[in-house]
Amino acid sequence: MNKSNVTRIKIEEALTRILQGSPHVIRSSQKLSVKAVEEEAGLGSGSVYYYPELVSRIKEHTLKTQKTSQHNSLYEEKISSLQKRLKDEKRLKEKYRFEIIELKSQLSNMASQHNQLALIIQQYQIKINELEHLDKVHRIEGKDR
């Protein structure tokens, strides 16, 4: 095996370890980059660039990660927006629930007042009928005399 093949194998192994989340040299939280792969493989700066197909693989994985990250960010933003909306809807629901209770109480009071007024009107109609009856009786008695 020549030196070029050994270097390629080191780079591929380093890339595999990083992608699996179990690097030996770099921190597992470090982002994937050409430099990170070089460090993990124990190679000097710029060594990976001699293997353009490996550089394109690294960049391809980096782009996938960025797209996933952006997608997750949008997803989290959407969830946050929906949670805020849900909280506002719950607050409005409680507000309307208290308004309904207040309006039912007012309606009950108004119904009670209506019944009282209807009873008073009925009593006055009875008195009017009695007075009209008495008036007729007095007119008849007045004519008879």
Contacts in CASP RR format, 6 or more apart in sequence:
PFRMAT RR
TARGET T0000
AUTHOR 0000-0000-0000
METHOD contacts of the structure
MODEL  1
MNKSNVTRIKIEEALTRILQGSPHVIRSSQKLSVKAVEEEAGLGSGSVYY
YPELVSRIKEHTLKTQKTSQHNSLYEEKISSLQKRLKDEKRLKEKYRFEI
IELKSQLSNMASQHNQLALIIQQYQIKINELEHLDKVHRIEGKDR
4 50 0 8 1.000
7 41 0 8 1.000
7 43 0 8 1.000
7 47 0 8 1.000
7 50 0 8 1.000
7 51 0 8 1.000
8 51 0 8 1.000
8 54 0 8 1.000
10 41 0 8 1.000
10 42 0 8 1.000
10 43 0 8 1.000
11 37 0 8 1.000
11 38 0 8 1.000
11 41 0 8 1.000
11 43 0 8 1.000
11 47 0 8 1.000
11 48 0 8 1.000
11 51 0 8 1.000
11 54 0 8 1.000
12 54 0 8 1.000
13 41 0 8 1.000
14 23 0 8 1.000
14 25 0 8 1.000
14 37 0 8 1.000
14 38 0 8 1.000
14 40 0 8 1.000
14 41 0 8 1.000
14 42 0 8 1.000
15 37 0 8 1.000
15 40 0 8 1.000
15 54 0 8 1.000
15 57 0 8 1.000
15 58 0 8 1.000
17 23 0 8 1.000
17 24 0 8 1.000
17 40 0 8 1.000
18 26 0 8 1.000
18 32 0 8 1.000
18 36 0 8 1.000
18 37 0 8 1.000
18 40 0 8 1.000
19 32 0 8 1.000
19 61 0 8 1.000
21 28 0 8 1.000
22 28 0 8 1.000
23 30 0 8 1.000
23 40 0 8 1.000
24 40 0 8 1.000
25 39 0 8 1.000
25 40 0 8 1.000
25 42 0 8 1.000
26 36 0 8 1.000
26 39 0 8 1.000
26 40 0 8 1.000
30 36 0 8 1.000
31 62 0 8 1.000
31 65 0 8 1.000
32 58 0 8 1.000
32 61 0 8 1.000
32 62 0 8 1.000
32 65 0 8 1.000
33 58 0 8 1.000
33 62 0 8 1.000
34 46 0 8 1.000
34 48 0 8 1.000
34 49 0 8 1.000
34 55 0 8 1.000
34 58 0 8 1.000
35 45 0 8 1.000
37 48 0 8 1.000
37 54 0 8 1.000
37 58 0 8 1.000
38 44 0 8 1.000
38 45 0 8 1.000
38 46 0 8 1.000
38 47 0 8 1.000
38 48 0 8 1.000
41 47 0 8 1.000
41 48 0 8 1.000
48 54 0 8 1.000
48 55 0 8 1.000
48 58 0 8 1.000
49 55 0 8 1.000
END
